[in-house]
Amino acid sequence: MNKKLLTTIGVAALLIGTAAMLEDKIKGIDLTAIDKNVNPGEDFYRYANGNWIANNPVPSTESRWSSFNIVSERNNETLRQILEEAAADVKSPAGSTKQKVGAFYRVYMDTLKRDQQGSTPVKPLLDKINSISSKSDLIKVVADLHKKGIRGFFNFYVSQDLKNSTSYIVYVSQGGLGLPDRDYYTKTDKKSEETRIAYLAHVTKMAELFGMSTEGFSATIMKIETDLANKSMTRTERRNQEKQYNKRSFNQFNTDYANLNFSNYCKLTEVAKFDSLIVSQPDFFSNLNNMIANYSLEDLKAYLKWSVMNTSAGYLGTAFEKQNFAFYGTALSGTKEQKPMWKRGINAANGIVGELLGQLFVEKSFSPESKKRVNEMVDNIMAAFKVRLTQLDWMSEPTRIKALEKLASFTKKFGYPDKWTDFSKLEIKEDSYIQNYFRAAEFGHRDMVSKLGKPIDKNRWGMFPQTVNAYYNPTLNEIVFPAAIMQPPFFDAQADDAVNYGSIGAVIGHELTHGFDDQGSKYGADGNLKSWWTPEDRKLFDAKTKKLVDQYNAFFVADSLHVNGELTLGENIADLGGLTIAYEAYKMHLIKHPSIIENGYTPEQRFFLGFAQVWKNTVRPEALRQLILTDPHSPGEFRVLGPLSNMPSFYEAFGVQKGQKMHKSEEERANIW
């Protein structure tokens, strides 16, 4: 599955609050978090969460801190128990799920062995790079690295054809950067320059750990990566799938980018013959083709060595892992110290044996009752969405008919896959941690390329059951809710209905709305990228969404940073639409299930409080900067302030008046779905 297409709720995994607060959370709202010194009409985010923010600084092992820790920490304890039990059970049948998970965790936890091995497990790869004698042989090593999960120069993957969703096709796209995004190389502000200096120092220190000559090494890496970045699309440009759908014949690609030796690459990566592929960024590949011609062979080899070193550092001994964390954890994200080893082990397991771990997770931690009730809420919210669609005064009948058809065709997935991937050919051994990473990557690669020429597998999931998130996939027109999200604080069977509709209801509405956001709305009910709107309706829609762009561009974050309204547009549309639809569904629910004032709050007020408290968070400045530059989701604060300032129902619930900061005039509001 092309994970770049998955649009998610974007939740973060963080820690639990104090047990003393549990009594105040019985109905799903943390009353102690509310700061009544703040007027809700001035800043509802801080009204709902002010006390919590003041009392919850970011822990030293985290880059940000939020209420989502309640879920992740509960899951982590379960996952830790699963991993430790599997590791202790040395009698599990060979090849079984438990045996593979246990073997992985035993070798992961053996830090003494990793320290003794040092960089030895990756020496064969570095030797292979050293042995390259001509540029024509370069692609042979690139192919081998890609199969092993080491990305250099570009990305290659197989996924659904965006314009023919019944078949798979090959995609190639930009890649090869060691920093999080092209902007880290191209921006000229002081912070960006400081980050590049820190990156150069990190590359040098890594070279020392690997016993390599450092003379000119980091400068070469920076020069090559900067050249790659200069012709890479921005994050905002990459939101537009139509601009990235550039179909080329296999022969044409080989001719246009002859220096890549792509025909040989496909043979070496075991890809069956195919006639055409999608080149996501042609300018990038033209530039890469020239770079291979113009850079010396030694410089290109140095870059490939860095690709191996940078990927493998987190899987080697303590010294490598600490240096890797010092840059990517501390310098880039502001995290002060590493998580305990067992928590890092959970992340490692998710990266190597994630679906196998997921199979064991759902056996211990999944409530069929939660699945049933969330499914009912989805039906209610879809019914409310249908009502909204039929009442839109800006949408013409031809477009409305197509929109209703798409809504009716949504597929819903809950909990975990009906059919698990067959991992019988995946070997997990106890030779080294990094070798298990390589084997898992090669298994994943072969599994991916085997899809070519086969029917679309609609049973596949883009997330593990233990992932606290949800997503919409436009090519399958499906919404997916892993088991991990169907528990408090997102959904609580004991909580007030108002809170559940404001929390998981808004998540459900968010994912449904992704099918109709500025990019999702370009996919039809059949999952194909195509136009199904009248030109007049599209113009009206674009004018309405332009209001959101302007609103979010005006949100000040810190220093000179503002929210990027263009980059975050799809998620902002989904936040506003999802909350609007969830509120409509709750009002319909109240007709049959009337509610009363509780703890001084009306049902409508509890709905909005439930929504706002989902997004409470604290974040380090370094992590916040990275989020603004790379994340299509707005920071939590603005995911509350943005949608609510456009909702008259919120004004009514909390008496928001003209002149207050949360108030917008009718002309300023973005009323879309």
N, C-alpha and C positions, 0 to 999 in steps of 0.2 A: 504494500500500500504506500502511495506517495504521501508521507506524513506532512509535507509542506502544504498540502491542501486541507488538512484537518484544522478546523477552526474551533477553538476550545474556550471554556469558561476561564482558563488561565489562573487556576488557584495555586497558591504556594503551600508547601508543607512546613509547618512550624509547631511550637510547643504548647503544652497545656497550662491553664491558669491554676489558681489555688483551689484546694478542696473546699475552702471556706465559702467560696462563691456558689457552690452547687445549689444551695437552697434557693438562691435568687434566679437560677436558671431552669427551674422545674418547668416553667411554661415556655422555655425556649429563649427568653430574653434575659440578658445579664443586666439587671437593674443597677448594680454597682458600677457599671461602666459608664452610665449616663452622667454627664456634667450639666446640671440644671442651671449653672451660672451662664451657660451659653444659650442664646435665643435660637430655637430651631429654625427660625426664618432667616437668621444670619449665617449660620454654618451648621447644617444638620449633621454632617460627619462628626464634628467635635461635640455636638450636643449628644449624639448617640454613643460616642466612644471616648470622649475626652478624659474621663477618669482612668479608663483602661490604658490609654496612650501614655498618660503620666506615670502609671505604675508598672509599665512593661517595657523597659529598655531592651534593646536587641542583645541577646546573650552573646558571649564571646565566640561561640561556635557557629553563629548564624550571621548571614548578611542581612536578613530581614526577619521580622517577628510578627505573627498574626494569629487570629483565632483558629486558623486552619491547622495549627499544631495539635489541637484537641483530637482531630481525626488522624493526623499522621503519627502522632505519638502512640495512640491506641493501636494503630496498624503496626508500628515498629515493634511494639512488645510482642504482638502475635507473630510477626515475621522472624523476630529474634528467636523465639521459642521453636519455630519450625526449623530454622537453620541449625540451631544447636542440637535439637533432637536428631535431625538427619545426619549431622556430623558425628554424633555419638553412636549411631547405629551402623556399625561396620558390616552387619550381616544382611543388609538390604540386597535383594536380588540384583545381580549385575545388569546394568542397562535400564533399571527402573527409575522412575522419576525421583524417588527419595535417594537412591544411590548416587545419582548425578548431582543432585543438590548438595548432598552430604559431602561428596568428594570435592566439589567446588569450595565449600566453606572450610574444609580442613586445610586445603592448600592455601586458601586466602589467609587464614589466621596464622599460618606458619611464617611469621616475620623473620625468624632466625634463618630459615632456609632461603628466604628472599634476600636477606642481607648478605649471606654467604655467596649467593649466585651473582649478585651485583647486576651488571649489564650483560652477563654471559648469554642469557636466553635470546637476546636480540643480535648477538654478534654475527650469526650467519647472514642476517639481512644486511647489516652494515658491510660485511665482506662482499656480499653480492653487488652492492652499490659500488664499492671500490673497484670491482672487477669489470665494470662497464668500460668498454674500450672505444665505443663509437656512439654517436647520437641515434643511429638506427636501432641500437640495442637498448636505448633508454626506456622505451615503451614496455619492453619485456619485464623490467623490474617494476615499473609503475603498475602493470597489470597484477603482478604478484602481490604488491603492497595493497592495492585496492581490495583484492580478495581477502586479505588478512585484516581489513578494517582500518588501514592506514591511508588516509586521504591526502593525496598530493596532486597539485595542478588543477584537477577538475573532479566533478562528481559524475557517477554513472549509476543509473538505476532503471528498473523495469516497473511500470505502473499502468493503471488504466489510461487509455487514450482519452484525453479530455473531450474530443469531438466524436468519439466512437466508443462509448463507455462499455460496450459489450466485448471489447478486446484489450489486450495488453500491448504496450509499445515501449521501445527504449527511449529514455531521456538522458541527455547529457547537459550539465549545468556548471556554472561557475563554482569555484572552490579554491582550496589550497592556502587559506589564510590562517595564521596562528593567533591573531587577535580576533575579537568577537565579530567584527564587521568592517567593511571597507572604510567607513567614516573614521575609524581609529587611525587609519593611514593618511587620510586626505584632509582632515580638519587641522586648522593652524592655530587654534586657541592654546593657551598655556597648559591646560590640563591634558589635552591630547598630546602635546609635545612631551610633557612629563611622562605620560604613559608609554610613549615610544622609547624614551630613554630607559625606562624601567624594563621594557621588553628586551632591548638590546643587552642589558646587564643579565637578564634571565637566560637568554640564549647562550651567552658566554659562560655563565656558571654551569649550565647543563653540559656544554661541551667539555668543561673541565671534569665533571663527574663521569662522563663517558670516556675520559682519557684521550680526548681529541685535541688537536692543535686549535687554539682559539684565535690565532692571528687572522684578522679579516673575516672571520666566520660570521659573526653577528651582522656585520655590515652587508655581507653578501645576502644573507637571509632577508634582511630588511629591504634591500633593493629589489630582490625578486618578488617578494610579497607585495611591496608597494606598486610594482608594475602590474601585478595581477589585480590589485585593488582598484587601480585607476580605470580599468576597463570593466569593472564589475558593476552591475546594476545596484542602485540604492535599495534599501528595504522598502521604501515607498513604491518605487518602480516595480519591484518584484511582487507587489500585491496584485498587479494586473496580469492575470493569466493569459489574456488574449495577446499581449505583447510578447509573452514568452512561448507562445505556441508557434514555433517556426519549423515547419515540417521540411525535411530534406531526405532525398534518397540516400541510401547507404553509399552508393558510388559518388554522389555529389559531395558528401561529407568528406570522404577519403581524398577527393580531388582538391576541395577548397582548403583543407587543413592537412596537407600531405605530410608535414613534419611530425604529426601525431602518430602516424603509422597505425591508424585506427583498426584496419583490417586485422593486423597482427594482434592488437589489443583484444579484440573480440574472440579470436581463437584461443588466446591464452587465458581469458576469463571464462571460457567454456560456454559462450553464448551461442545459441543456435542461429543459423543464418536468418537474416531478416532484410526486408526491402527498404524500410524507411525508419526514421527516428525523429525525435523532437529536439531541436537545438534551442535551449532556453535563452541563451544570450550569445548570438552570433558574433557580436563585437568582441566579446571576451575570448572566444575561440580563435578569431583572427589574430588577436593580440598574442595569445598563447602560442599560436603557430609561428609567429615572428620571433617570439622570445626564445623558442627552442633553436631557431636558426641563429640568433644573434648572441646569445649567451655562450660562454665557453662551456665545454663539457664538464670541467672541474667545478664551475659554479653551479651547474644543474645537479651534479652529484652531491654537492654540499647541501643544496635545498632538499633533496630526497633523504639525506641522512638526518636532517632536522625533522622531517616529517616522521621518520621512525622514532627518533628520540622524543619528540614532543608527544606523540601518541602513547608511547610505551612508558613514559616516566611514572605515571600514576600506578603502574602495575609491577614496578620493580621494588628495590629495597627502600629502606627508610630514608636514606639521604636523597634519593631521586624524588620520592613522594613528597618530602618536606619542601624541597625546592619548587616543585610543581605547585604545591599549595601556596607557597610564599608569593608567587606571582598571580596565579589565577584565582586563588582564594582571598588573599589579603590585598595585594596591589590593585586588582581589578574590582573586587567585590567588597573589600573592607572587613572581611571576616578575620577575627583576631586569632583564633586557634582552631585546630581541626576537631571534628566531631570524634567521640569515642570510637574505637576501632570497630565495635560491633555495629554501630550505625553506618559507618563507612562500608562495612560488609554488606549491609542491606542494599545500599546503592550499587555496589559492585555486583551483587547477585542479580539485581534487576537488569543490569547491563549485559550479563552473560547467560544466566539461566532464568530470565524473568518470567517467561510463560510457564516453565516448570514450577517455579516458586508460586506462581499464581494458582496453579492447580491445587497445591497444598493449602494455599491461603483460603480459598473459597470453601474448603472442607471444614475449616475452623471458624470462619468469620463471614457468614453471609446469612441474612434473614430473608426467607421467602416471603414473610409478611411485609417487610419493607419493599420488596420488589413489587408485590401486588398493589400496595397503596400508592407507590410512586407511579406505577403504570396507570392507575386510576386518575392521578393528578395530570398525567400527560394527556389522557383523553379529554379531561375537563379543559385544559389549557388549549388544546387543539380546537375544541369546540368554540372557545372564546376567540381564538385567532380567526376562525371562520366567520364569526359574527363581525369582527373588526374589518375583515376583507370585504364583506358584503356592504359595509357602511361607509367605506372610504369615498369621500367626495371628489378626490383628485384622480382616481383611477378609472379608466374607461372600461366598458364591458368586455371587449376582446381580451384585454390584459387580465382583468379580474377572473375570467373563465380559466385562463391558463394558471393563474396564481392558485385558485381553488383546486385545480387538478393537481398541482404540485404538492400542496398541503395534504391532500388526501392520499398521496402516494408515498408519504414518508414511511420509512422502515424504522422500527424502534428496537434497540437492543439493550438489555439490562443484565447486570451482574457479571456474566462471563460468557465466553463463546459456547455455542451448542456443540461445536466440534473443535477439539484441540489440535494443534499442529503435531504432526508425527515427528518426534525427536529421536527415533530409534537409531538414526545414523549420526547423531551428535555424540562424540566421545568427550567425556570430561575425565581427565587424568590427574595424577598427583605429582607431575613432574615440575610444573611451574605455573604461577598465576597468569603470567602473560601468554603462555602457550595455550591456556584454556580460552583466553580472550581471542587469540588467533583462530583456534578451532571453531569457536562459536561464530566468529565473523565469516569464516569460510562456509560453515553450514548455512548461515543466513544468506550468503551470496548465491550459493547453489540453489537454495530454495527459491530465491527471487528470480533468477534467470530461467528456472524451470517453468515459470508461468507463461513464457512466450509460446503462443500457439494454442494455449489451453483456454477453456471457458473461464470467465470471471468467477473467482471464489468469493461468494457473498457472505461466507461464514467468518472471514478473516476480521480481526479486530486491530485497530491502530493503537490500542493501549492495553496494558495489563490490568487484571481485575483489582490489584492492590494499588492502583494509581488513583489518587484523589483528584479527579478531574472529570470532564465530559467533553464530547466533541460532536461536530457535524461534519460529515463527509459528503461533498456535493456530487461526486461521481457515482455514488451509490444512493444519494438522497436519503441519508440515514442519520439518526441521532443515537448516540451511544453513551450509556451511563455505567461505568465500571462499578463493581460491588462496593469499593471503598468509599464512594461518595454518598452512598445511600445509608448514612448514619449521621448522628448529631455532629456538628451543628447544622449540616445541610438539610437533613431530614431526621425528625425525632417523633416516633410514634406517640410519645407522651406529651408532646408540645402542642400548644395552641394552633389551630388550623391557620390562623392569620399569620403566624410566624413561619409555618411550613410553606405557605404560598409565597411569602416574601423571600424565603431563602431558596429551597429546592425548586419552588415554582418559578422564581425568576431565572434560575439556571436552566430549567426546561424551556422556558420562553426564550431565553438567550440563544440556545442551540437551534430552536425552531426558526428564530428570526435570522440566523445566519444563512438560511436558505433563501432569504429575501434581502440580504444586505447589498452593498454596492457591488460586491463580486459574486456572492452566492446567487444573486438574482439573475446572473448571466448563464446559469445552468438550468436546463429544463427538468421536467418531472422524470425524464428518462436518464438524467445524469450527464447529458451532453452539454458541452459549452456551445451555446447558440443564443441567438436573440429571439425572445418571445414577447417582448414588450412593444407597444406602439411607440414610434419616435416621440410623440407628444407626451406620453406618460413617462418616458425615460427622462425627458427634459424637466418635467415637474418633480420627479423623484430626485434628480441631481440638484435641483434648486433647494429642496428641503434638506438634503444631506449636507449641502454647502454651509448651511447654518450651523450644523454640528461641527464641521471642520473649523469654522471661525470661532465658535465657542471654546473648543478644546485648545486651539492655538493660543488663546488668551490666558489659559491656566498657567500661572507662574509656579515653577517647581523649586528651583534654588539657583543661586549664582545667576548665570545668564540663560538657564535652561527653562524652556516652556514645553508643555506637552506637544507632541507632533500630531496635529489634528488629521493630517493626511495618512500617516502611518497607522494611526489607531482608529480610523474611520469605521472599518468593518466591525470591530469590537464595540465601539461606541454606539453604533446603530443597534447591535444585538443587545447591549445593556439597556438602552432606552426601550426598544421594542419588547424585549423579554419582560421587563418590569411592567410595562403598560399592559401587556397581554395577561401576565400573572395576576395583576390587580383586577382586570376585567373578569377573569375566571373566579377570583375570590368573591367579587361582588355577586356573581351568579350563584356561587356556593352559599352565600349568606341568605339567599332567598329561601332555600330549603333548610338551612342550618343557622338560624339567627344566633348572634353572639351578644355579649354584654360588655360593659366597661369593667376592666380588671386592672388593679393596681393604679387606678386613675387614668388608664389609657383606653381609648375606644378601639374596636376591632381594626379600623382603618389605620389608626396610629401604630398599633402593634405590628401590622403588616409592614409599614415603612421602617419601623425600628428593627424588625427581623432582617430586612434587607440590608440596612446600613451596617448592622453589627457583623454581618458576614465579611465585610471588607475592612474591618479595623486592622491596622498594621503599623509597625514601626520599621524603618529601613535605614541602613547606613548610606551616607552620601555617595560612596563609591558605587554601591549596588544600584542606587537610584539613578545615577548617571548612566550606568550600563543599560538599565531598563528603558530609560527615555530614548537612548540611541538605537536599541535593538528590539524592544518588545512591542508587538502590535496591540497590547493591552495598556490602557492608561493606569497610572498608579491608583491604589485603592481609594484614596481620598476623592479623586475626581470621578471614580466609578460610582460614587454616591452623589456628589454635588452635581455632576453633569446631568444624569437622567432626571433626578428629582426637580431640578430647576426648570425642566420642560414639561412637568406634569401638573395640570390644574388640580387633579385629585389630591396631590400632596399639599398644595396650597390650602385646599379646603380642610384637609385633615388637621393641619397644624396652624391654621389661621395666618398664613404667610401674606404679608401686606406689601403693597407697592412702596418702594424705597428701601426694602430689606434686600440683602445681598442675594438671597435665594430666589428672588422674584424677577421674572422676565415679562416684558409686555407680550401680548398675543403675537405681535409682528416678529418678535425676536425668537419665539419658541420654535423648536423643531418638532412638528407633529407629523410623524411619518406613518408608522404602523399602528 
